[in-house]
């Protein structure tokens, strides 16, 4: 049953609806609504999709922005960290200017006068280094060093990035630091610019600092400059820094002369100098050499055939003992440089020091010393010293400091030439020289007699002659020539201790500054001198009183080639009147003036003009002979370094024998022609008669020399005693024998003449401080004369008021004469001689 239509009850609205209230599809209006709904639904779906896509985009955008922000922050943080790290590292970064301007130690080289290398000395806390340019380095060594350490040296900017990566991989693989990949530039800055405590640090900070500095150095210096610095700086072991020192240390040659085989050995050392040390580990060094040669082949520096030849080549290493010729001289020269310029220049200046030493002459003097060793050993003597000088230039030509530098049993490393020794009678020429300057002459007479000299403590000093005899009135010529002790003591009193000490200092004696230690015993050798100083003083006599100080260094050149010192012979200083010096020389070269002591055929008599004086000290602790020709001065000391007494030995047969042999050898080596001693102007010859006792078998009269202002106003002067002892006859070995009993004087000997009344008396003797005094009686009337050079002697006769030289003898508390004694050459030393600080009651004789 149909109950009406769908529109029942709704007709008023005009809508057609179904039973569920939805629009009817048949109704047009329903269709439109349906379509609208579908469109709205599709629209909602599209909006939902759009909202999802938009959300995804928003999420992606936000995420992207966040990532960018995080990345940017991280990058900025990294930049800040790197900047901070760089700032922290660079804050303490040393200036690269130090790499070429810093002061480093360098080896000093010592040469003789002909350029022979004697020694190299260096700072023991540093090492040996001699800088050389690239042009003075073997190309083999340069190539080997590049192949072993940095084959890409010329192309890298100071660091090798590929090498760093390769080293990092190797270190990770081995879990240890097995490779550092340091370039040559890095090694240079590590060794030069980094602090010592930083060089062994393996931290990243140190490597970064090293790389940064290496880059900066590469920007500042050329590759050649860097390589030159490296090759002169790097350590090669055995205290050798730089290739020149390494070449000399291991092969004894210059770096420019190295072969390929030798270069490969040296180039392999910087990586580990102790492990590959060829002197300690030749097998390891050989293996390292093979590695370096392989690298040279690999990088095209040498061919395989050349490398194989180098592997098979024999390697001759330098013995460990360093070059050390003339060791006493080398040490002496080093001390002179150190004193004058300081240790800084000595060990940092790379000095080349040229000296006055004649190495061949030095060897000859050493041979003379060694040849006499057996003879000296028989007298319990084991040491000697020889000094050779050129008086005209001051050059010290040779110094034998001891019998054997390497012999510790004799204290061989002590340079006796520079130590203080008592000179015995070899000091007497200076005493007589001072007396001549005060007015005496060789013809002045003095009484040789027993004297007693009290000291401040009441003790008595009784000096004696070597032969235990007293010879009465003698001339100063005979007194000095025969080395009589009593006249020397009296002449010292006459001249004055201070005057003699002042003159000795001007002549080169450096050990008499403390005058309180000087006394009358200094006339017999009681005040110590150095052999070098005494030889220099005798050289002044050879120069007629002109002092040219001894010199050992002639030229000094620093590492840059600049001349630091260049010796020119000075004009010298006239320290004493040349006439007085010549008077001493005339006595010391007069063989007839020493006949009583030495005999006619003694070792001091040479076939050329030569002056010499011997000396012996108490208990034969020292024997001396010092002498000279116009162009050569030689001083010889013989004894024991520890001052132990020798057995009885004549100075003429110990030091005198060595002196004669040294003088002959030196004259022959230097090819010195015989020369007469140049006679200065202002001297006149006067005939002197007498003194026959000291001139056996000689004519009663002889010519003697006088300053023209002191020459006597008579044609003949009579002096000396009337007794003539027989001459001493030398043995076959040259030794002297005791004098015979006095013989009557020749009938023609004239009697002594009294002094003229118009002559002024000589000035009183100076009173030495703190020493016993002689009690002088009236002395010879001699006018005072200064020590300045005199004018040439006039041809006219001397003025009538000149004083004769046959002066009244200097008398002192005479004592009864003793009986003659046989032994000669009996010495004296300060143990038996009074000093201001320690006077002695008894004295033994000196010769």
Secondary structure as GFF3:
##gff-version 3
##sequence-region A 1 847
A	DSSP	alpha_helix	28	91	.	.	.	ID=ss1
A	DSSP	alpha_helix	98	101	.	.	.	ID=ss2
A	DSSP	beta_strand	108	111	.	.	.	ID=ss3
A	DSSP	beta_strand	117	121	.	.	.	ID=ss4
A	DSSP	beta_strand	128	129	.	.	.	ID=ss5
A	DSSP	three_ten_helix	134	136	.	.	.	ID=ss6
A	DSSP	alpha_helix	139	149	.	.	.	ID=ss7
A	DSSP	alpha_helix	161	174	.	.	.	ID=ss8
A	DSSP	alpha_helix	184	192	.	.	.	ID=ss9
A	DSSP	alpha_helix	196	199	.	.	.	ID=ss10
A	DSSP	alpha_helix	204	220	.	.	.	ID=ss11
A	DSSP	alpha_helix	223	233	.	.	.	ID=ss12
A	DSSP	beta_strand	240	241	.	.	.	ID=ss13
A	DSSP	alpha_helix	243	251	.	.	.	ID=ss14
A	DSSP	three_ten_helix	255	257	.	.	.	ID=ss15
A	DSSP	alpha_helix	260	267	.	.	.	ID=ss16
A	DSSP	alpha_helix	282	298	.	.	.	ID=ss17
A	DSSP	alpha_helix	304	312	.	.	.	ID=ss18
A	DSSP	alpha_helix	327	348	.	.	.	ID=ss19
A	DSSP	beta_strand	352	355	.	.	.	ID=ss20
A	DSSP	alpha_helix	359	371	.	.	.	ID=ss21
A	DSSP	alpha_helix	373	378	.	.	.	ID=ss22
A	DSSP	beta_strand	383	389	.	.	.	ID=ss23
A	DSSP	beta_strand	396	400	.	.	.	ID=ss24
A	DSSP	three_ten_helix	408	410	.	.	.	ID=ss25
A	DSSP	three_ten_helix	416	418	.	.	.	ID=ss26
A	DSSP	beta_strand	420	422	.	.	.	ID=ss27
A	DSSP	three_ten_helix	424	427	.	.	.	ID=ss28
A	DSSP	alpha_helix	428	438	.	.	.	ID=ss29
A	DSSP	beta_strand	445	448	.	.	.	ID=ss30
A	DSSP	beta_strand	453	454	.	.	.	ID=ss31
A	DSSP	beta_strand	460	461	.	.	.	ID=ss32
A	DSSP	beta_strand	472	475	.	.	.	ID=ss33
A	DSSP	alpha_helix	476	481	.	.	.	ID=ss34
A	DSSP	alpha_helix	485	495	.	.	.	ID=ss35
A	DSSP	alpha_helix	497	507	.	.	.	ID=ss36
A	DSSP	three_ten_helix	515	517	.	.	.	ID=ss37
A	DSSP	three_ten_helix	520	524	.	.	.	ID=ss38
A	DSSP	beta_strand	528	530	.	.	.	ID=ss39
A	DSSP	alpha_helix	531	542	.	.	.	ID=ss40
A	DSSP	beta_strand	546	547	.	.	.	ID=ss41
A	DSSP	beta_strand	553	557	.	.	.	ID=ss42
A	DSSP	beta_strand	563	566	.	.	.	ID=ss43
A	DSSP	beta_strand	573	574	.	.	.	ID=ss44
A	DSSP	alpha_helix	578	588	.	.	.	ID=ss45
A	DSSP	three_ten_helix	591	594	.	.	.	ID=ss46
A	DSSP	alpha_helix	595	598	.	.	.	ID=ss47
A	DSSP	beta_strand	611	616	.	.	.	ID=ss48
A	DSSP	three_ten_helix	618	620	.	.	.	ID=ss49
A	DSSP	beta_strand	622	629	.	.	.	ID=ss50
A	DSSP	beta_strand	632	639	.	.	.	ID=ss51
A	DSSP	three_ten_helix	651	653	.	.	.	ID=ss52
A	DSSP	alpha_helix	655	670	.	.	.	ID=ss53
A	DSSP	beta_strand	683	690	.	.	.	ID=ss54
A	DSSP	three_ten_helix	692	694	.	.	.	ID=ss55
A	DSSP	beta_strand	701	707	.	.	.	ID=ss56
A	DSSP	three_ten_helix	708	710	.	.	.	ID=ss57
A	DSSP	beta_strand	716	719	.	.	.	ID=ss58
A	DSSP	beta_strand	723	725	.	.	.	ID=ss59
A	DSSP	beta_strand	742	744	.	.	.	ID=ss60
A	DSSP	three_ten_helix	830	832	.	.	.	ID=ss61
###
